[in-house]
Amino acid sequence: MNKNTVSWIVTLKTEEKYLLLILHMVIKTINIMHHKLVELQKVIRDNFSVNYLKLELFEYLSEMEDIYAVSKIDQGYEVLIFNITSNENELCRILLSDNLTILQYKTLYNYDIDLYYHVCVAIGNYQENDGGFATDKCFALFKFNKDLSLYDIEFSFNERF
């Protein structure tokens, strides 16, 4: 602080000093939060690569084979997915050769429970068109716990995440 700033602060009333102190603390907190968010974004990008998500996807489908509407086929799986538009279940073939396109990373924090990470992915040939986008297969929402372990994947024909 320069000499003028110090003399200006000295002439402030007590209430104004408290408000200035609170403002300073808020700015400092925002700055810290910004740096934490930048660090968090780096953790997310570094840990949720396309290759990692593909491994998690096929491990999940393998585990769900007898539990969920998932059937093993040559080079992949058939998954029964509810189509909101037609209001019916439809089969989707997810193959090892399919492309994964990461659309969005989300970090969710629940004060009562914990921190969660969601990664929205397009499976298949992803195309952007006229402000929208589509894929020839389906969309998947990968859900991870704080420790970066996968706990669920939701599939959809409509990107609704």
N, C-alpha and C positions, 0 to 999 in steps of 0.2 A: 504494500500500500504506500502511496505517496503522502506527502505532508498535508495536502489539501483534503484528501480522503479521510485521514485521521481527524483533522479538525472538524470536518463535516459530521463524522460519526459522534464525536464528543458533544456536539450541539444538539443531537437528537434527544427526544424525550425517551423515557424508559420503554413505553409501549412501542415506539418506533424502532428502538434497538432490538426488542424481542421479535418484532415483525421482520426486521432485516436479518436477524439470526435465523429465524425460521425459513426465510426465503433462501438464504445461503445453504441451509441444510437440505432443503428440497432440491436445489440445483445440484448439489453434490450427490444426493441420492439418485437423481435422474441420470447423472453422468455415470455412476457406478452401475446402474441398471443397464444402461446402453452397452457398456463394456461387457457385462455378463451376457447380454443377449447376443453380442457378436461372438463371444466364446461358445455359447450354446449353439449358434448356427454352424460354427465350425465343427463342433462335436457331431451334430446331426449329419452334415454333409460327409464328414470323414467316415462315419460308421454305417451309413445307410447307402452304400453304393449299389449300382444296378446288379453287379455280380453277387453281392451279399444278399440282396432281396430275392434274386432268382434262386439261390440256395435255400433260403428260408421258405420260399413259396413251395418248392418241390418237397422239402422235408415236411411242411405242414400238410400238403396234399397226401403224402404217404401216410402220415399219422391219422388223417381223417378218412382214409379209404373205407374202413368198415363202420365208421361212426356217422359220417355225413354222406350226402348224396354225391360221392366221389368214386369214380371207377378208373382203375389203371388201364391204360391202353398203350400200344406201342409208341414209344418216345414221349409219353406224357400222361395226362389224365383227362377224363370227361367229368365236368362239374355241372350239377343241376343248379341253375341260378334263377331266381324269381325275376321276371321281367315286369317292371312296374307299368310300362306302356300297354302291353297285351294282357296283363293280369294273369299270366301263366308262367309255369316253370319251363325253362328251356335249357338244353344241353349246350355246353361250351367246351370245346377241345382246347386245352392248354398244353402246348408242346414245349419241349426243351429248346427248340429252335425259335420260339416266339420272342419278339422284342419286348422289353420292358421300358417304358418311358415314365420317369418320375415327374409327376405334375405338381406336387405340393408337399411340403413338410409342415407339420403342425406340432406344436408343443402345447400340451394341456396341463394345467396345474389345478388340482383340487385340494383346497386347504385341509379338508378332513382326511383325505386319503394320501395322494402322492402325485408325482410327476409322470406324465405319459407322453409318448411320441406316436404320432400317426404319420404315415407316409402314403400318399395317394398315388397310384400307379395305373397307367394304361397298359394293358396286355395286348400284344398284336401290333398291327400296323397303325400307328397313330398319325392322324392328319389334322391340321388346323385349317379351318375354312370360314370365311365371312364372319370373323369374330368368335366363332365357336370351334369345337373340336370333336373328333370322333375316333373310334378305334374299331377294327373289324372283329375283335374278340370281346373283351370285357374290361371293366375297371376293378381294381382291388384296393382296399383300404387295409394296410398293414398296421397292426396295433402292437406297440411295444411298451413294456414296463420301464420304470426308472433305471433298472439295471441293463437295459437294452435287450431284454429277452422278449421274444415274440409270444403274445398270448392269444391272438386271434387275427384272422383275415376275413373281411367281408367282401363278397363279390357282388357286382351289379353290372347291368347293361347300360345304365345311365349314370353319368358322372354326377353324383349327388353328395359328395363328401364335403 
